[in-house]
Amino acid sequence: MIQPFTSDPLRWVSEDGQPVRDLPVRFTPEVLRELHGEMVRAREFDRKLVTLLRQGRTTFYAQASGMEATQVGLARSLRVGHDWVWPYYRDHALGLAMGVPMADLVSQCLGTNSDLSRGRQMPHHFAAARQNFVSISSSIASQVPPAAGNAMAQKYLGTDEITVCTFGDGATSEGDWHAGMNMAGAAGAPCLFVCENNQWAISTNLRAQTASETIHIKAKAYGMPGYYVDGNDIVAVMEVLGHVAAEVRAGKGPALVECLTYRVGSHSNADADAEKFYRTREEVGEWLARDPIVRVERLLEHLGQPVTAEERAGLISAAHREVDEAVLAAEATGQPDWRIMFEDVYADTPVHLREQAAFLRQEQEGGRA
């Protein structure tokens, strides 16, 4: 049923909501409704954060609308808090589905005193120690070699943990990606590499990046299996990633899974109008017709358990309230004090930092005078 190196992405549910193979028994209408709710919550978080960005209350944000099935499905395939996740900068839906409190994500995006990173990391680059969710980095593919090293350590220590490393299609054009893949393959490390192939690396289309037909085929060069899955079909994502994670956990070495999905919005707020400069509205419209949230709704309708307009409106309203409450709570804590620049690095602060802190204190007091 689940084989590596397929020519077409593995799929369980078509775009019109019809099962194309037997629906696994665990996907009851109740479970599908729960997954639908998580995806709607992530989509609305996305929309609200774009609004905060436009209001000047944060300075950077990378949208993930259209990619919810890949990220929520991945979260459901892990042992949260047991396995380790090395994410990329578009993984807020993954974090939310893993149980990272929305209040923590909002605080980090706003850089307030309630931010667990204490305002030191750029917005939308969160970490979550309880979920073993490593801090996001902006440098493309820079998480891949450390993730391979993390998995190598797990193998040497004999744990039953696995490491999950996510990245976009653009990361596969970086040297770090190839180095990390090679390390994991050579060591037989328990690392699950997940490519969230959303078709565009800022304004560079996949076809301009690689002559390979797909990303997953590259796994052959590193001695690991590569799987190809419809990343907008949450049933397929959970079935494939659950199967592959179990294989990795059983000591069969690393694996690469390519989830074919689409970034509907801009790359980030630093991106030009995507539909105006480097892709067509027709292309975006084609992918909007494959919306992962709508696909679950159509599947539930096929199963005789449709999501009503009132239900969906209630989910959207609840998500908006959750974000609004988190924003107000975060902003009420104020901005981090300048003194934290000199904390949490050394057990004993060295002389040069003490001198710098004294100088800045003098400047601050002089400014108030």
N, C-alpha and C positions, 0 to 999 in steps of 0.2 A: 504493500500500500504506500509506504513512504520510502522512496528510493532516491539516492543522490544522483546529481548530474542529469536531471530531466531537461528536455528541450523546452517544455512549457511549464509555467509556474503551477505548482500543486494547488488545487482548489477544491473546496467542499460545497461552496454556495455560489451560485452565479449572481451576476449583477441585478437580476430581477427577483432575487430572493429564493430561487428554486434550488434545492439540494441537487448537486450533480453526482453525488455518491452518498452512501448511507450516512445519515447524520449520527454521530456518536451519541450514545444514550445519556452521557453527562450533560449534553446541551439541551436541557429542559427549557420550557418557556420561562421559568423562574430565573434560571442561570442567564439566559439570553437577555432578559430584562435588566439584570444586574450589570452585565457587560455593557449594554446599551446606555445605562445610566452613567457608568464610569466614562464612557466616550463622550457623552454630551457634557459632562462636567469638565472634561479636559478641553473640549472645543470652546466652551463659554469662558473658561479661564483665559484661553488664548485671546478671545475677543476683548475681554475686560482689560487685559494687560496692554493691548494695543491702544486702548482708550487712555490708560494711565500714561503711556508713553507720549501720546499726543497732548496730554495735559501738562507735560513737563515734570511729572512726579517720579519718573525713572528715565534713564538715558539710553538703554539698550534692551532690545527684545528680539528673539528669533522665533517666528511662528512655526507651529507644527500642525495646523489645521489640514485635515486630509490624511494624516498619518496615525490616527488614534488606534486603529485596529492593530497595527504593528506593535505599538508601544504598550497598550493595555494587554494585548495577547502575550507579549514577552513577560510582563510582570506576573501574569498568571501561570507562567511556566517555570518560575524560579522558587527556590526556598528562601523567601525574603528574610533577611537578617542572618542567614546562614551562608548563602552564596555571596560572592563579591561582584559588584557592578562597576565597570569603568565606562562611563557614559560619554556622549558627545553633547554639544550645546543646544540640541533641539529636543531634549529628552524630558521635558517637564511632565508630559502625560505618563511616561514611564514612572517617574518619581511619585506622582500623585497616586497611581494605581498600586505602587508598592507600599503606600501608607505614609509617605512623607506628608506631614500636615500642610495644608494650603497656607496657613498662617506663616509657616517657616519660609515657604517659597516667596510669598508676598514681601515679607520682611527683608529677604535677601535682595529681591529686585529693587526695593526702595532704599536699602542700605541704612536702615534705622538701628537704634540701640537693641532692638529685639532680633536683629540679624545674627544668626549663629556664627557667621563669618566676621561679625563686628565691622561691617562696612569695608572690609579689606579686599574683597574680590569684586570684579566687575559685575554689573547686574545680570541676572539670569544664569549665573554660574554657581549653582548651589551644591551643597554636600549634605549628606545625612548619615551620621555615624551609626545610628540605630539600625538602619537598613543596609549597612555596608555599601553605601552609595558614595563613591569617591568623588572629590571635587571636580567639577567640569573645568576643562581648559579650552581656551580659544584656539590654540595652535592646532591646526588640522592634523589628525592622526597621532598626536603626541601621546595619547592615552594607550596606544596599541602595544609598544614595547613594554611599558610597565605592567600592563595587564598580562602579557605573556610571562613576565617575571613573577607576578603574583601567582599565576597558575603553576609555574615551575616549583615555587615554594610549597604550594598545596600538595603537589605530587611527592616532593621530598619528605614532607612532614606526614604523609599518609592519611590526610584528612579525607572526608567524603564531600568536601566543598567543591564547587566549581567557580571559575571566573567567567563573567560575561562581559564582553567588550563590544560596544555599539559604535557605529560611525556611519557617515553618509557616503554616497557613491564617490564624492570628490576625494575622500580620504585615501581611496585605493590608488590614487595617482601620486601619493607621497612616499618618499623613501622609508619613513618610519613604519608605514603600514606593511611594506614588504619585509622589513627587518623583524618586526614583531611576529608576523605570520611564520616566517622561517624559523625563528627561535622556538615558537610553540610547537611547530611541526617536528623539528629535530629532536626536541625534548619529550615529545609525546605528552605535553602538558594538558591538563583538563580545562581547556579554554574554549568557550562557545563564542565565536565571532559572529556578530549580527550586522549585516549591512542594511541600513534603512535606505534603500535606493529610491530616492524621491526625484530622480531624473535630472536634477540641476545642481551644480556646484556653483553657487551664486549665479553667474550668467553663462556658465559653461555647460553645455549639454553633454550627456553621457557619451554620445557618439564622437564628440570632439576630444574626449579624454582617453578612450581605449579602443583598440581594434577588436577586442574580445566581444563575442556576441552577448555575453552576460558577465556579471561579476563573479557569480558562484563558480564558474568554470576555472577561475584562477586558483582555486583550492588544490587542483591537481599538482601544481608546481610545488606545493608545500607538503605533499604527502598526507592530505586530509580529505575527507568527503565534503562535497559542496552541495547544498540543497537550495532549491528554487521554489519560492512560495508566493502566492498572491497575498501581498501585504495589506490589502483592503478587505480581505475575508478573515474575520477574527477566528472563525472555526478552524480554518486552514492554518493560521498562524499558531494557534494553541496546540493543534495536533502535531504539526511538524516540530515546533520548538520544544514541546514536551517530550517528544520522541528523541530528538537529538540531544537534549539536555540529559536525558536518562543514559544515553549511549556514552556521552562524555563523562558522566558521573561514574559509570561502570568501568572506567579505566581504558576506554578505547581510543583515547587521544583527542586532540582538538577537532573542531568542525567549523565550517563556514556556512551560514544561512543567509541568503539574499532575499529580502522581503521587498517585492515590487510594489511601490506605493507612489505618492505624489505630494509635493509641497504646493498647496493651493495658493498660499499667500507669498509675500516677498521673502527673500532670504533673511533679511532683518530690516530694521529701520534705516540702516546705512545703504540699503539696496535701492536702486532706481525702480520706477514703476515697471514691474516685471512684464506685464502684458503690453506695455508700450514700447519697450526697448529690446527685449530679447526672446520673448515667446508670444504666441498669439492668443487672443481671447478664445479662439476656437479650440486650441489645445487644452486650455484650462477648463473650458466647458465640457470637453470630452471626459476629463478626469472627474469633474464635479458629478457627472452622471454615474460614476463608480463610487460615490461617497460611501465610506465604510459604515457610517451611522445609518444612512438610509437603507443599506443592504440588510442590516439586522432588523430594521423595521419591516422590510418586505418579507424577510424570513418568518418573523413572528406573525405577519398577516397570513402567510402561506400555512402556518401551523394553527391558524384559527384563533390566535391570541394577539390581535393588532394593538399597536401603541396608539392611543387616541391623541387627538390634538391637545386635549386638556392635560394629559399625562406629560407630553413633551414640554408644553408651556410651563408646567409645574417644575420639571427638572431644570429648565433654563432659569426660571425665577429663583430657585433654590441656589443654583450655582452663582448667580449674580449677587444674591444676599451674602453668600459665604465669602466672596471676594471683597465686597464692600465692607463687611465687618472686619475682615483681616487687614484691610488698608487702614481703616480708622484706628484699630488697635495698634498697628505698627507705627503709624505716624504719631500716635500719642506718646510713644516711648522716646521720641526725640532723636536727634542725630548723635552718632558716637563722638565721644570727647577726643580731642587731639592726643591725649596722653596714651591712648591705646596703641599708637604707632611704636611705642617702645616696650610693649608688653608681649608675653607669650612666645618669645623667641629664645631667650637665654634664661637659665636658672639664676645666674648672677649676671646682671647687666654690665657689660664691659664699659671701660672708662670713656671711650669715644661716644657711646650712645648716651651716657649720663651727661656728658658735656653738651651734646646736641639738645637733649631734653631741657637742660638748664637754660640754654640759649633761647630756645623756643618759648619757654615759660616767661623769660624776661621780655621777649617780643610781645607776647600776648598781654602781659600786665602793662607794658608801655602803651600798647594800643588802646587798652581800656582807659588809661589815664588821659 
